[in-house]
Amino acid sequence: MVDDIRVKALDAGHMLGSAQFLIETPNKSILYTGDINCIDTLTTKAAEPEHCDILVIEATYGSPQYRFPSRETVYAEIVEWAVDTIKQGRIPCLHVYAAGKAQEVVRLFNVYTHLPVIVNPRLDGVNDTYHRSGVPLDWFSSDSRDGKTILEKDPCVYLTTPSDRAHIGRRFSRAYATGWALSLHGRITAFPLSSHADFDQLISFVKACDPEQVFVFTGFAEDLRRALGSKLGLDARAVPSYLQRTLAEDY
């Protein structure tokens, strides 16, 4: 509570610790989503809608072209690709975001395979935080003795960051796990696994919140604004994006 204003943190479903904020005043209630994911995953629970007067919602995938397959379908495709890659005598390497996505993919291979998971050391600390917070994960860092031995001799899966190229040798077959896979049109191997809500999930979330006003920010904000008008009859507004200023510009 701040004077007569109540602020409540709600799970956003995006990754461990992500939150929405419901702000209740004597006159209006405002829900700010931040990044949200509206379905359960192996490491998170779906964001739950809350009735509000004003909704401020993200639109990272707010275009109709972004309708993700079921989570189970994408999980199966990733595992099938990894197993086929190993059968070819190669190491499957998945490029994933270090926080959130990496831990879901570690958990995926823990649950659905017996393959050891080796990770770039940059993922190691986040994995440990998830594990200590109650998300069971089993992995090896690539700079550990066990990790190095497994990479040299045994079938395994390797996870690293999207920008990592230096550590990927000829024995590796690379793929990406990202919602942007739907716009890559097969140019590279990629799976549409996202930590964000897709277009249909965003529409459903807004409908469930039943707001009087909607403000849409980031990504495909204008597309989602128009869709909310045509599908739900809402007079939504797109919030302009501003580039972050630097200290040099301010001083």
C-alpha positions, 0 to 999 in steps of 0.5 A: 500500500502507498497511501490509498493505492494498492499494488499487487504483483502477479505471476507473468508466466514469462520466466522465473520472477517475472511479474505483472502489476495490478495497481488499484486506486480509489477510482481505477484499477490498472494492470501492467503486464510486462512480458507475459506468457499465457500457457503453462510450460515445463518451468512456468505457470501461465499468466492469469488475467485480472479484471481491470479498468485500464490494461497496459499490455505487451505486443511482442508477437501481436501480429496474426502471423504469430500463432504458435503450435502447441507446446507439446508439438514444439517439444516433440520436434526439438527432441526428434531433431536432437535424436536424429542429429545424434544418430548422424554422429553429430552434437545437437547445439541449440541457441537459446536465451540464457534466462528463461528459455535455456532452463525450459530446454534443459528441463525438456531434455531432462523429462523426455530423454536420458541425454546429458545436457551440457551448457555454455558457462553463461547459462550455468548461474541462471540454471542454478538459480532456477534449481535452487528455486524449486525447478529441478534441472540436471546439467553440466557446464561445458567448462567442468571436467564432466562436461568436457568429458561428455562433449568429447565422448558421449551423445549429448545436447549442447545449449549456448547463447544466440550470439555464441559462434566461437565454441561451435565446432564442425561436430555440432549441428546448430538450431535456434529456439525462438518465436521468431522461427515463424518468420524465418521461413526455413532459412535456418533450423529453428523451433517456435518456442517462445516465452511470450504470448502469441497473437491469439493468446494476447487477444484472449487475455485482453478479453478475459481482463475486460478492460475499459481502456487498453494501451499496447506497447512494444513489438506489433503494437499497431497490429494488436491495437487494430485487432482489439478494435475489430475483434473486441470493439475496444478503442485501444491505443499504441504506446510510442516506442522511445530509444533509451537515451545515453548518459552522453546525450543527457550531459 
